[in-house]
Amino acid sequence: MKTKAMRLYGANDLRLEEFDLRPITDGEILIKVVSDSVCMSTYKTAKQGAAHLRVPDNVAENPTILGHEFCAEIAEVGKRWKGKYEVGEKVIIPPVLSYLGGAQTIGYSFTEIGGASTYSIVYEHIIENGFLMKLDSDSFFSGSLIEPASCVIRGYKANFHLDEDLEHKLGIKEAGRVAILAGCGPMGLAAIDLALHGQVKPSLVVVTDLDKDRLARAERIFSPAEAEKNGIKLVFANTSDKDELLAYTDGKGYDDVFVYAPVSAVVELGDAILAFDGCLNFFAGPLDKGFSANLNFYNVHYAQHHVVGTSGSTPEDMSDIVKLIGEKRIDPSVMITHIGGIDAAIDTTVRLPEIPGGKKLIYTHVSLPLTAITDFKKLGTTDARFAVLADIVDKNNGLWSAEAEKYLLENF
């Protein structure tokens, strides 16, 4: 079986290669990867190579397959799993294999499985530990976005406050005040969606971003008027001014603050706007191991401020996201702004911080340069296929959809 994959050989050394996959054993499953969302963590891995915690030291001799936000369909089932899994079923996999201690991670550590591939082998230990999860969905892209969205819900669950007995109570505060700083990137959009439609309902959600275009797009997608109908005041603010942000809370501060950019000034702003018993979640993973910011420890002591950080998610988190998507409470398509084929995987990964917009989605069996959804109409003047795609996304509020995906897979 031939597979084509984006493989990591070392720092800044990515190669798109076709090679032979061995036959699967009786305890393994072969999957056909269809879509893979490019994560900023993959960019950081490509920059660091073997210096990354989750990348093997011998990666130069045994290159690993990158990509961990993927959705696939089963192509072949080993004898052990006959009757439990069927060819054609959609599947997703939580990449952090916690039963191995977390250091061995899909998309970083393995030579035969990763999202930026056409075919991959799911090892027996992954399946027997319950990490190969079936997905009932009409699209593959939604499966690719379950993992990043589940990381966001993990952050919401990890925040904590103190109850009347000074015991830790996990989760954002019910009917509380939430600030999402630098919040109009792809993960921030998922955070807005979960704040408005998730498991705990705040009373106020304030979203900041200094990119006016990203802020305007977020406000088009998430209507403050619609949020108001659900009892939530939603504010979009192009500001980094502490006093302006505190004014939205009548000076009380925010119960839960999420920082979505690894910028010291943003961390310090989040610290400055916390309410009594407020919790700051540093979500954005920095590339610099020496990254730091000033923290007011007077308030840690006297105002009971808390700081947490989260990375990755659990199978339970992914199940929660699947449920929320199935109930149509959240829509992961809000995260996607670009579509590309596997031939665009390397360039997209190495230039990811420079490319504006949200999530970049790679379809591994498609040949297509990375293309902004907003460019479909212009491209449609010379390529009729893009004109069709433009019409499909226009009738879906400018968002990617199952219908658009189906057309892409059939025509590209």
C-alpha positions as CSV (number, residue, x, y, z in Angstrom):
1,M,0.0,0.0,0.0
2,K,1.4,3.4,-1.1
3,T,0.9,6.5,1.0
4,K,1.9,10.1,0.5
5,A,2.7,12.1,3.6
6,M,4.3,15.2,4.9
7,R,7.2,13.9,6.9
8,L,9.5,15.6,9.5
9,Y,13.3,14.9,9.2
10,G,14.4,17.7,11.5
11,A,14.1,21.4,12.3
12,N,12.8,23.2,9.2
13,D,13.1,20.0,7.2
14,L,9.7,18.8,5.9
15,R,9.3,16.6,2.8
16,L,6.2,15.4,0.9
17,E,7.0,11.9,0.0
18,E,5.3,8.8,-1.3
19,F,6.4,5.5,0.3
20,D,5.2,2.0,1.1
21,L,3.1,1.2,4.1
22,R,3.5,-2.4,5.4
23,P,0.5,-4.7,5.5
24,I,-1.5,-4.3,8.7
25,T,-1.5,-7.0,11.4
26,D,-4.6,-8.7,12.7
27,G,-4.8,-6.1,15.5
28,E,-4.5,-3.0,13.3
29,I,-6.7,-0.9,11.1
30,L,-5.8,0.9,7.9
31,I,-7.4,4.4,7.5
32,K,-7.8,6.7,4.5
33,V,-7.2,10.2,5.8
34,V,-9.5,12.7,4.1
35,S,-9.0,16.0,5.9
36,D,-6.4,17.5,8.2
37,S,-6.6,20.9,9.8
38,V,-3.2,22.6,10.2
39,C,-2.4,23.4,13.8
40,M,0.0,26.1,15.1
41,S,1.5,23.3,17.2
42,T,2.5,21.6,13.9
43,Y,4.3,24.8,12.8
44,K,6.1,24.8,16.1
45,T,7.1,21.1,15.7
46,A,8.4,21.8,12.2
47,K,10.5,24.7,13.6
48,Q,12.0,22.7,16.4
49,G,12.4,19.2,14.9
50,A,14.1,16.8,17.3
51,A,14.3,19.5,20.0
52,H,10.5,19.2,20.4
53,L,9.5,17.1,23.4
54,R,7.2,14.9,21.4
55,V,9.5,14.3,18.5
56,P,12.0,11.3,18.7
57,D,15.7,12.0,18.8
58,N,16.3,9.8,15.7
59,V,13.7,11.6,13.5
60,A,16.4,12.2,10.8
61,E,16.7,8.5,10.3
62,N,13.1,7.6,11.0
63,P,10.9,10.6,9.8
64,T,7.6,11.0,11.5
65,I,4.3,12.0,9.9
66,L,2.9,15.4,11.0
67,G,-0.7,16.4,11.4
68,H,-3.0,15.5,14.3
69,E,-6.4,17.3,13.6
70,F,-7.6,14.7,11.1
71,C,-10.7,12.8,10.0
72,A,-10.5,9.5,8.1
73,E,-12.5,6.6,6.9
74,I,-11.7,3.0,7.5
75,A,-10.1,1.3,4.5
76,E,-9.2,-2.1,6.0
77,V,-9.9,-3.9,9.2
78,G,-7.6,-6.4,10.9
79,K,-9.1,-9.8,12.0
80,R,-9.3,-8.8,15.6
81,W,-11.6,-5.9,15.0
82,K,-14.0,-7.5,12.4
83,G,-17.6,-6.8,13.4
84,K,-16.5,-3.9,15.7
85,Y,-15.3,-1.6,12.9
86,E,-16.5,-1.5,9.3
87,V,-14.8,-0.3,6.1
88,G,-16.2,3.2,5.2
89,E,-16.9,4.3,8.8
90,K,-15.7,7.8,9.6
91,V,-13.2,7.9,12.5
92,I,-11.2,10.4,14.6
93,I,-8.4,9.9,17.1
94,P,-7.4,12.0,20.1
95,P,-3.7,12.6,19.3
96,V,-2.3,12.7,22.9
97,L,-2.1,9.0,23.9
98,S,-2.4,9.5,27.6
99,Y,-2.0,5.9,28.4
100,L,1.6,6.2,27.1
101,G,2.3,9.1,29.3
102,G,1.5,11.9,26.7
103,A,5.0,12.2,25.2
104,Q,4.2,9.9,22.3
105,T,1.6,11.7,20.3
106,I,0.0,11.2,16.9
107,G,1.2,13.9,14.4
108,Y,4.6,14.2,16.2
109,S,6.0,10.8,17.2
110,F,5.0,8.1,14.7
111,T,6.3,7.0,11.3
112,E,3.2,5.2,10.1
113,I,0.3,7.4,11.3
114,G,-0.4,11.2,11.0
115,G,-3.0,13.5,9.6
116,A,-0.9,14.9,6.7
117,S,-1.0,11.5,4.9
118,T,-3.2,9.8,2.4
119,Y,-3.3,6.5,4.3
120,S,-2.1,5.6,7.8
121,I,-1.9,2.5,10.1
122,V,-3.8,2.7,13.4
123,Y,-1.8,0.6,15.9
124,E,-3.4,-2.1,18.0
125,H,-2.7,-0.2,21.3
126,I,-4.6,2.9,20.0
127,I,-7.7,0.8,19.3
128,E,-7.7,-1.3,22.4
129,N,-7.4,1.8,24.6
130,G,-10.5,3.3,23.0
131,F,-8.8,6.1,21.0
132,L,-10.2,5.2,17.6
133,M,-13.6,6.9,17.8
134,K,-16.4,6.5,15.3
135,L,-18.0,9.7,14.0
136,D,-21.5,10.0,12.7
137,S,-21.3,13.1,10.5
138,D,-22.1,14.2,7.0
139,S,-18.7,15.8,6.6
140,F,-15.0,15.1,7.2
141,F,-14.0,18.7,8.1
142,S,-16.2,18.7,11.2
143,G,-14.2,15.6,12.3
144,S,-10.9,17.5,11.8
145,L,-12.1,20.4,13.9
146,I,-13.3,18.2,16.8
147,E,-9.8,18.0,18.2
148,P,-9.0,21.8,18.3
149,A,-12.5,22.5,19.6
150,S,-12.0,19.9,22.3
151,C,-8.8,21.7,23.3
152,V,-11.0,24.8,23.9
153,I,-13.5,23.0,26.0
154,R,-10.7,21.5,28.0
155,G,-9.7,25.1,28.8
156,Y,-13.2,25.9,29.9
157,K,-13.3,22.8,32.2
158,A,-9.8,23.6,33.6
159,N,-10.6,27.0,35.0
160,F,-11.6,27.0,38.6
161,H,-13.1,29.1,41.4
162,L,-13.5,28.7,45.1
163,D,-16.8,27.7,46.7
164,E,-18.0,28.9,50.1
165,D,-15.9,26.2,51.8
166,L,-12.8,27.3,49.8
167,E,-12.8,24.1,47.8
168,H,-11.9,24.2,44.1
169,K,-14.8,24.1,41.7
170,L,-13.8,23.3,38.2
171,G,-15.2,25.2,35.2
172,I,-16.0,28.7,34.2
173,K,-18.4,30.5,36.6
174,E,-22.1,30.1,35.9
175,A,-23.6,33.5,34.9
176,G,-20.1,34.9,35.2
177,R,-18.2,37.5,33.1
178,V,-15.9,36.1,30.4
179,A,-13.1,37.9,28.5
180,I,-11.5,36.3,25.4
181,L,-8.4,38.2,24.6
182,A,-6.9,38.1,21.1
183,G,-10.0,36.0,20.5
184,C,-10.8,36.2,16.8
185,G,-8.3,33.6,15.5
186,P,-9.6,30.1,14.8
187,M,-9.3,28.8,18.4
188,G,-10.8,32.1,19.7
189,L,-13.8,31.6,17.4
190,A,-14.3,28.2,18.9
191,A,-14.1,29.8,22.3
192,I,-16.8,32.3,21.4
193,D,-19.0,29.6,20.1
194,L,-18.6,27.5,23.3
195,A,-19.1,30.5,25.5
196,L,-22.4,31.2,23.8
197,H,-23.6,27.7,23.3
198,G,-21.6,25.4,25.6
199,Q,-22.3,23.6,28.8
200,V,-22.1,26.6,31.2
201,K,-23.8,29.9,30.4
202,P,-22.0,33.2,31.3
203,S,-23.9,36.5,31.5
204,L,-21.2,38.6,29.7
205,V,-18.7,37.7,26.9
206,V,-16.2,40.3,25.8
207,V,-14.0,39.5,22.8
208,T,-10.9,41.6,21.9
209,D,-8.7,41.6,18.8
210,L,-6.5,44.2,17.3
211,D,-7.1,42.9,13.8
212,K,-10.2,44.8,12.6
213,D,-11.0,42.4,9.7
214,R,-10.9,39.4,12.0
215,L,-13.0,41.3,14.6
216,A,-15.6,42.2,11.9
217,R,-15.8,38.6,10.6
218,A,-16.4,37.3,14.1
219,E,-19.1,39.8,14.8
220,R,-20.8,38.8,11.5
221,I,-20.8,35.2,12.5
222,F,-21.8,35.7,16.2
223,S,-24.5,38.3,16.4
224,P,-24.7,40.2,19.7
225,A,-28.4,40.6,19.1
226,E,-28.8,36.8,18.8
227,A,-26.7,36.3,22.0
228,E,-28.9,38.8,23.8
229,K,-31.9,36.7,23.1
230,N,-30.2,33.9,25.0
231,G,-29.5,36.1,27.9
232,I,-25.8,36.8,27.1
233,K,-24.4,40.2,26.5
234,L,-21.8,39.8,23.7
235,V,-19.3,42.6,23.0
236,F,-16.6,42.8,20.4
237,A,-13.9,45.4,21.2
238,N,-10.9,46.5,19.2
239,T,-8.9,47.5,22.3
240,S,-6.1,46.6,24.7
241,D,-7.2,49.3,27.2
242,K,-7.7,48.0,30.7
243,D,-10.2,50.7,31.8
244,E,-12.3,50.2,28.7
245,L,-12.5,46.5,29.3
246,L,-13.3,47.0,33.0
247,A,-16.1,49.4,32.1
248,Y,-18.1,46.6,30.5
249,T,-18.2,45.0,33.9
250,D,-19.0,48.2,35.8
251,G,-15.5,47.9,37.3
252,K,-16.1,44.5,38.8
253,G,-13.7,42.6,36.5
254,Y,-13.9,39.3,34.8
255,D,-14.5,35.9,36.4
256,D,-12.8,34.0,33.6
257,V,-10.2,35.4,31.2
258,F,-8.8,33.5,28.3
259,V,-5.5,34.6,26.6
260,Y,-5.3,33.4,23.0
261,A,-1.9,35.0,22.0
262,P,1.5,34.3,23.5
263,V,2.2,38.0,24.1
264,S,3.4,39.3,27.4
265,A,1.3,42.4,27.2
266,V,-1.9,40.4,26.6
267,V,-1.2,38.1,29.6
268,E,-0.6,41.2,31.8
269,L,-3.8,42.8,30.5
270,G,-5.7,39.6,31.4
271,D,-4.2,39.6,34.9
272,A,-5.2,43.3,35.3
273,I,-8.9,42.8,34.5
274,L,-9.5,39.7,36.8
275,A,-12.3,40.0,39.4
276,F,-12.0,38.7,42.9
277,D,-11.6,34.8,42.7
278,G,-11.0,35.3,38.9
279,C,-9.2,32.7,36.8
280,L,-6.8,33.5,34.0
281,N,-6.3,30.7,31.4
282,F,-3.2,31.0,29.3
283,F,-4.2,29.0,26.3
284,A,-1.7,30.2,23.7
285,G,1.4,28.0,23.7
286,P,4.6,30.0,23.1
287,L,7.5,28.9,20.9
288,D,10.0,30.5,23.3
289,K,10.7,28.3,26.3
290,G,11.7,31.4,28.2
291,F,8.4,33.2,27.6
292,S,7.3,35.1,30.7
293,A,5.0,37.9,31.8
294,N,4.5,40.0,35.0
295,L,1.9,38.7,37.4
296,N,0.4,40.6,40.3
297,F,1.1,38.4,43.3
298,Y,-0.6,40.8,45.7
299,N,-3.8,39.9,43.9
300,V,-2.9,36.2,43.9
301,H,-2.8,36.4,47.7
302,Y,-5.5,39.0,48.6
303,A,-7.9,38.8,45.6
304,Q,-7.5,35.0,45.2
305,H,-6.6,35.2,41.6
306,H,-5.8,31.9,39.8
307,V,-3.8,31.0,36.7
308,V,-4.1,27.9,34.7
309,G,-2.8,26.6,31.4
310,T,-4.1,23.8,29.2
311,S,-2.7,21.9,26.2
312,G,-4.5,19.2,24.3
313,S,-7.7,17.4,25.3
314,T,-9.1,14.0,26.4
315,P,-11.4,11.5,24.6
316,E,-14.1,12.8,26.9
317,D,-13.6,16.3,25.7
318,M,-13.9,15.1,22.1
319,S,-17.1,13.2,23.0
320,D,-18.5,16.4,24.5
321,I,-17.7,18.3,21.3
322,V,-19.2,15.6,19.1
323,K,-22.4,15.8,21.2
324,L,-22.5,19.6,20.9
325,I,-22.1,19.5,17.1
326,G,-24.7,16.7,16.8
327,E,-27.1,18.9,18.8
328,K,-26.3,21.8,16.4
329,R,-25.3,24.0,19.4
330,I,-21.9,24.8,17.9
331,D,-20.6,25.0,14.4
332,P,-16.9,24.2,13.8
333,S,-17.1,25.6,10.2
334,V,-16.7,29.1,11.7
335,M,-13.0,28.3,12.2
336,I,-12.2,27.6,8.5
337,T,-11.0,30.3,6.2
338,H,-8.7,28.4,3.7
339,I,-8.8,25.1,1.8
340,G,-5.9,23.3,0.2
341,G,-4.7,20.0,-1.1
342,I,-1.9,17.8,0.2
343,D,0.5,19.6,-2.2
344,A,-0.1,22.7,-0.1
345,A,0.6,21.1,3.2
346,I,4.3,22.0,3.6
347,D,4.0,25.6,2.5
348,T,1.0,26.1,4.7
349,T,2.7,24.6,7.7
350,V,6.0,26.6,7.4
351,R,4.2,29.9,6.7
352,L,1.3,29.4,9.0
353,P,1.9,32.5,11.3
354,E,2.1,34.7,8.2
355,I,-1.2,33.6,6.6
356,P,-4.1,35.7,7.8
357,G,-7.5,34.2,8.7
358,G,-8.5,31.1,10.6
359,K,-8.1,27.4,10.2
360,K,-6.3,26.1,7.1
361,L,-7.9,22.8,6.0
362,I,-5.9,20.3,3.9
363,Y,-7.7,17.6,1.9
364,T,-5.1,14.9,1.5
365,H,-6.6,13.3,-1.7
366,V,-7.0,16.7,-3.5
367,S,-4.4,18.7,-5.5
368,L,-5.0,22.4,-4.8
369,P,-3.0,25.4,-3.7
370,L,-4.0,26.9,-0.4
371,T,-7.0,29.0,-1.2
372,A,-9.0,31.5,0.8
373,I,-12.7,30.9,0.8
374,T,-13.2,34.6,0.2
375,D,-11.3,34.2,-3.1
376,F,-13.7,31.6,-4.6
377,K,-15.8,34.2,-6.4
378,K,-12.8,35.9,-8.1
379,L,-11.3,32.5,-9.0
380,G,-14.7,31.5,-10.4
381,T,-14.2,33.9,-13.3
382,T,-11.6,31.6,-14.8
383,D,-12.5,28.3,-13.2
384,A,-16.2,27.3,-13.1
385,R,-15.6,25.0,-10.2
386,F,-14.8,27.9,-7.9
387,A,-17.9,29.7,-9.1
388,V,-20.0,26.7,-7.9
389,L,-18.1,26.6,-4.6
390,A,-18.6,30.4,-4.2
391,D,-22.4,29.9,-4.6
392,I,-22.4,27.1,-2.1
393,V,-20.6,29.0,0.6
394,D,-22.6,32.2,0.0
395,K,-25.8,30.5,0.8
396,N,-24.2,29.3,4.0
397,N,-23.3,32.7,5.4
398,G,-19.9,32.5,3.8
399,L,-18.9,29.4,5.7
400,W,-17.5,26.1,4.6
401,S,-20.1,23.3,4.6
402,A,-20.7,19.6,4.0
403,E,-22.1,20.5,0.6
404,A,-19.0,22.4,-0.3
405,E,-16.8,19.6,0.9
406,K,-18.7,17.0,-1.2
407,Y,-18.3,19.2,-4.3
408,L,-14.6,19.7,-3.7
409,L,-13.9,16.0,-3.2
410,E,-15.9,15.1,-6.4
411,N,-14.4,17.8,-8.6
412,F,-10.9,18.5,-7.5
